[in-house]
Amino acid sequence: MDDSLELWIERLVAGGEGLAHLPDGRAVFIPQTAPGELVRVRLVEERPTFARGRLLEVLQPSPVRRAAPCPHYGTCGGCQLQHVQYAAQVEAKQAFIREALLRLGQIAWDGPVPMRTGPEWGYRSRVQFKLAADGRRLRVGFYASGTNDLCDIETCPLLAPPLARLPAVLRQQAPSSLAGKTLDIALGDDDGLSAFPAFADLPGRPVTRRIGHFVYTYDARCFFQVNRELVAALVAEVVPDDLPFGGLALDLYAGVGLFTLPLARKFRQVLAIEASPNAVAFARENIRHNQLTNAQVVAEDCARWMQMRAAAFTDRVDWLVADPPRAGLDSAVRTGLVTIRPRQIVYVSCHPATLARDLKVLLAHGYRLTKLVGLDLFPQTAHVEVVAQLVRGDAGN
């Protein structure tokens, strides 16, 4: 008995799946589909309000469908949108942002959401390889979609060329002791590499990047924005060139100081909060190396710092930058922001859903959302970066 269904894909939704509707009205989500195409699918999961399907056949392809250039696409879990033309990916991500704000934050943003884009291939300047032994051969790659099974790869088109060449090198040179481990590698200027864990042929020494007026040093253990082509555009959105000189700025989840350094050129005092001891050490070194004397880094978890210190900064902060992980702001951080009452907040988010949740709280406490910008830091994937700017209601523009 044929239990397949023919469905029209209406649009792409967060996560990169195509959305269709069953005859009974339930939404069904189907990976590797494109908007406007007729597909044959088989349901693999059914719930009372939605279902999930597996693509069997494209009956009438979408005008924006293309052949994915990576031979591992569909098996490797790293990409969700290689089968969609790039302009359509960008348009879908704009919609992801608006839908998240409306559905999860009840924020009907009617302003523009400009998207900053760069090259769609070869943009990643850091990578996390999974390693596994296969007899005497070392397998190198990423997890397969939806599993912890290793997808063995020869190369990855998202990686900058010096990183894309590494799987073959690792199979020849990596010690067998790395099997079963994760290998983080960061790429700096002049093709310098930093690895963790390090070994003889791939050292763990720091790398450097020049971004705008500043030089940053960090190693493979540190978080640093992966898109080497758009990181300068991200900094420009968070710390605009035309930002007037101010008094005090806070930089939450500061990392190695990506925003701390340019903030120090715009404010008399900058206080950066970061929990990772390794990142803190590099942030302090970056401040010293760039000859900045008005920036201080506090080694503390942001939530704990807010609980201890927020009240002391009430109505003192002109500009606050928050760049949290995918989970968004901890509840203690949200409470701290309301207590501090910064004149302006710039929220950098890699997950529109948690952004919407957090913005809803800030808007309820008197802030106005004045600007939204999307940055496609992760082409071929369903991820999108968002920079939201908010002004305290009594602060003017």
C-alpha positions in Angstrom: 0.0 0.0 0.0 1.4 3.4 -1.0 1.2 5.7 2.0 2.9 8.6 0.3 1.3 12.0 -0.1 1.6 14.8 -2.6 2.0 18.2 -1.0 2.8 21.8 -2.1 5.6 23.5 -0.2 4.4 26.9 0.9 7.6 28.4 2.3 10.7 27.7 4.3 10.5 28.0 8.1 13.1 28.3 10.9 15.3 25.2 10.8 15.3 25.3 7.0 12.4 22.8 6.5 9.7 23.3 4.0 6.2 23.9 5.3 3.1 22.2 3.8 -0.3 21.4 5.2 -2.1 18.1 5.4 -5.7 17.7 4.2 -6.8 17.8 7.9 -5.1 21.2 8.3 -2.0 20.1 10.3 1.3 21.6 9.4 3.9 19.2 8.1 7.6 20.0 7.9 9.8 18.4 5.2 13.6 18.9 5.0 15.4 19.5 1.7 12.4 21.1 0.0 12.0 24.5 -1.6 9.1 27.0 -1.7 6.6 26.6 -4.4 7.3 23.0 -5.4 5.1 19.9 -5.5 6.7 17.0 -3.7 5.9 13.4 -2.8 6.6 12.7 0.9 6.1 10.0 3.5 5.1 11.0 7.1 7.7 9.9 9.6 6.2 11.5 12.7 2.7 12.5 13.6 1.5 14.7 16.4 -2.0 16.2 17.2 -1.1 19.6 15.7 1.7 18.9 13.2 3.7 16.2 11.4 7.1 15.6 9.9 7.8 14.2 6.5 10.6 12.7 4.5 11.1 13.8 0.9 10.6 10.9 -1.6 10.4 12.8 -4.9 10.3 16.3 -6.3 7.3 16.3 -8.8 7.4 19.9 -9.8 10.6 21.7 -8.7 10.7 25.2 -7.3 12.2 27.9 -9.5 14.7 28.5 -6.7 15.8 24.8 -6.4 19.4 24.0 -7.5 21.7 21.1 -7.3 23.7 21.1 -4.1 27.4 21.3 -4.9 28.6 19.4 -1.9 28.6 15.6 -2.3 27.9 15.1 1.4 24.8 17.3 1.4 21.8 15.4 2.8 24.0 13.1 4.9 26.2 15.6 6.7 24.2 17.6 9.3 26.1 20.9 8.8 23.9 22.4 6.0 20.2 22.7 5.5 19.8 25.0 2.5 22.4 24.1 -0.2 19.6 23.0 -2.5 18.1 26.6 -2.5 19.5 29.4 -4.6 21.3 31.9 -2.4 19.0 34.9 -2.9 16.1 32.8 -1.8 18.0 31.7 1.3 18.5 35.3 2.3 14.8 36.1 1.7 13.8 33.2 3.8 16.0 34.3 6.6 14.5 37.7 6.6 11.1 35.9 7.1 12.5 33.8 9.9 13.4 36.9 11.8 10.0 38.5 11.3 8.1 35.3 12.1 10.0 34.7 15.3 9.4 38.2 16.6 5.6 38.0 15.8 4.9 34.5 16.9 7.1 34.3 20.0 7.4 37.9 21.0 4.1 39.4 19.8 6.3 42.0 18.1 4.8 43.2 14.8 7.9 44.8 13.3 6.9 46.8 10.2 10.3 48.4 9.6 12.9 47.0 7.2 15.1 44.1 8.0 18.2 44.7 5.7 20.4 41.7 5.3 24.2 42.0 5.2 25.7 39.2 3.0 29.1 38.1 1.7 30.4 35.1 -0.2 28.2 32.1 0.1 31.2 29.6 0.0 34.6 29.5 1.6 33.7 31.9 4.5 34.3 29.9 7.6 37.5 30.7 9.6 37.0 28.1 12.3 35.9 24.5 12.3 35.2 21.7 14.7 36.1 18.3 13.2 34.9 15.0 14.7 37.5 12.2 14.6 37.0 8.5 14.7 39.1 5.4 14.1 38.1 3.1 11.3 40.6 0.2 11.4 43.9 1.9 10.6 42.2 4.8 8.9 41.2 8.0 10.7 37.8 9.3 9.8 37.4 13.0 9.8 34.2 15.0 9.4 30.9 16.1 11.0 27.9 14.5 12.6 25.3 13.1 10.2 22.0 14.9 10.2 20.0 14.2 13.4 22.5 11.6 14.7 25.9 11.3 16.4 27.2 9.1 13.5 30.2 10.5 11.8 29.9 11.6 8.2 33.4 11.2 6.8 34.3 14.0 4.4 37.0 14.9 1.9 36.4 18.6 2.1 33.7 21.2 3.0 32.8 24.1 0.6 31.9 26.3 3.6 35.5 26.3 4.9 38.1 28.8 3.9 40.7 27.0 1.7 43.3 26.4 4.4 40.7 24.7 6.5 39.1 22.9 3.6 42.4 21.1 2.9 42.7 19.7 6.4 40.7 16.5 6.3 43.2 14.8 4.0 46.1 16.2 6.0 44.7 15.0 9.3 44.2 11.5 8.0 47.9 11.4 7.2 49.4 13.3 10.1 47.0 13.3 13.1 48.1 10.9 15.9 45.9 7.9 16.7 45.3 9.3 20.2 42.9 11.9 18.7 40.5 9.2 17.6 37.2 9.7 19.3 37.9 13.3 20.0 36.8 16.7 18.7 39.4 18.9 17.1 38.9 22.7 17.1 40.8 24.7 14.6 40.9 28.5 14.1 42.3 30.3 11.1 44.0 33.7 11.4 45.4 36.2 9.0 48.2 35.0 6.8 46.7 31.5 7.0 47.9 30.9 10.6 46.3 28.0 12.3 45.6 27.2 16.0 44.4 23.8 17.1 42.9 22.3 20.3 44.0 19.8 21.2 47.3 20.6 19.5 49.9 18.2 18.1 53.2 18.4 16.3 51.9 19.2 12.9 49.1 21.5 14.0 50.2 23.7 17.0 48.0 25.4 19.5 49.7 28.8 19.3 47.4 31.9 19.1 46.4 33.4 15.8 45.7 37.1 15.0 43.1 38.9 13.0 43.0 42.5 12.0 39.4 43.8 11.9 39.0 47.5 11.2 41.5 49.5 13.3 42.2 46.6 15.8 44.3 43.5 16.0 42.8 40.5 17.9 44.7 37.5 19.2 43.0 34.3 20.3 43.3 30.6 20.0 41.1 27.6 19.0 39.6 27.4 22.5 38.0 30.8 22.1 34.7 31.8 20.6 35.2 34.1 17.6 32.8 34.9 14.9 33.2 32.2 12.1 32.5 34.3 9.0 35.8 36.0 8.1 34.1 38.0 5.4 31.3 39.6 7.5 32.8 40.1 11.0 33.8 43.7 10.1 30.2 44.4 9.0 29.0 42.9 12.3 31.2 45.2 14.3 30.1 48.2 12.3 26.4 47.4 13.1 27.1 47.0 16.8 29.5 50.0 17.2 28.6 52.4 14.3 31.2 54.8 13.0 28.8 57.7 13.6 28.1 56.8 17.2 28.7 60.0 19.3 31.2 59.9 22.0 29.7 58.8 25.3 30.4 58.1 29.0 30.0 54.4 30.0 29.5 51.3 27.9 29.0 47.7 29.0 29.9 44.7 26.9 28.2 41.5 28.1 29.5 38.1 26.9 32.5 39.9 25.7 34.7 37.0 24.5 38.1 38.2 23.4 36.9 41.8 23.1 35.5 41.9 19.5 33.2 44.8 20.5 35.1 45.9 23.6 38.0 47.4 21.6 35.9 49.6 19.2 33.7 50.6 22.1 36.8 52.0 23.8 37.2 54.4 20.9 33.7 55.8 21.5 33.3 55.9 25.3 35.3 57.2 28.2 34.9 53.9 30.0 34.2 50.4 28.9 33.4 47.5 31.2 33.5 44.0 29.6 32.0 40.9 31.3 33.2 37.4 30.3 33.1 34.1 32.1 35.7 32.1 30.2 39.2 32.5 31.8 40.9 31.8 28.5 38.9 34.5 26.7 39.4 36.9 29.5 43.2 36.5 29.2 43.1 37.2 25.5 40.7 40.1 25.9 43.0 41.8 28.4 46.0 41.1 26.1 44.1 42.6 23.1 43.3 45.7 25.1 47.0 46.1 26.0 48.2 45.4 22.5 45.9 48.0 21.0 47.0 50.5 23.6 43.6 51.1 25.1 43.6 52.4 28.7 39.9 52.9 29.3 38.6 49.3 29.0 38.4 46.8 31.8 37.6 43.1 31.7 35.8 41.4 34.6 36.1 37.6 34.8 32.6 36.7 35.8 29.5 34.9 34.6 27.1 37.6 33.3 24.1 36.4 35.3 26.1 36.3 38.5 27.6 39.8 37.8 24.1 41.2 37.2 22.9 39.8 40.5 25.8 41.3 42.4 26.4 44.6 40.5 23.4 45.7 38.4 21.9 48.1 41.1 25.2 50.0 41.2 24.9 50.9 37.5 21.3 52.1 37.4 20.9 55.0 35.0 24.7 55.2 34.5 25.2 53.2 31.2 24.9 54.9 27.8 25.4 51.9 25.6 25.1 48.2 26.4 26.1 45.4 24.1 24.8 41.9 24.8 26.1 39.0 22.6 24.8 35.9 24.4 25.0 32.3 23.2 22.2 30.6 21.4 20.1 30.2 24.6 19.8 34.0 24.8 19.8 36.0 28.0 19.6 34.3 31.3 16.6 35.5 33.4 19.0 37.2 35.8 20.5 39.1 32.9 17.1 40.2 31.7 16.3 41.4 35.3 19.7 43.1 35.4 19.1 45.0 32.2 15.8 46.3 33.5 17.6 47.4 36.7 20.5 49.1 34.9 18.2 50.9 32.5 20.9 51.5 29.8 20.1 54.4 27.5 20.6 52.2 24.5 20.9 48.4 24.1 22.4 46.5 21.2 21.5 42.9 21.3 23.4 40.5 19.0 21.6 37.2 18.6 22.3 34.0 16.7 18.8 32.6 17.4 15.8 34.7 16.5 13.5 32.7 18.8 15.4 33.5 22.0 15.8 37.1 20.7 12.1 37.4 20.4 11.6 36.1 24.0 14.1 38.6 25.4 12.9 41.6 23.4 9.4 41.0 24.6 10.6 41.5 28.2 12.6 44.6 27.4 9.7 46.2 25.4 7.4 45.5 28.4 9.8 47.6 30.5 9.7 50.7 28.4 12.2 50.1 25.6 11.5 50.8 22.0 12.9 48.7 19.1 14.4 51.1 16.7 16.5 49.0 14.3 16.8 45.4 13.1 19.6 44.1 10.8 20.2 40.5 9.7 23.6 39.2 8.8 24.0 36.0 7.0 27.0 34.8 8.8 26.1 31.1 8.0 25.2 30.7 4.3 23.8 27.3 3.3 22.5 26.7 6.9 19.3 27.8 8.5 21.1 30.0 11.0 21.0 33.8 10.9 22.5 36.5 13.0 20.4 39.5 14.1 21.4 42.8 15.6 18.6 44.6 17.4 18.9 48.2 18.7 16.7 49.4 21.5 16.3 52.8 23.1 14.9 53.5 26.5 11.5 55.1 26.2 12.4 58.3 28.0 15.8 58.6 26.3 14.9 59.9 22.9 16.7 58.7 19.7 
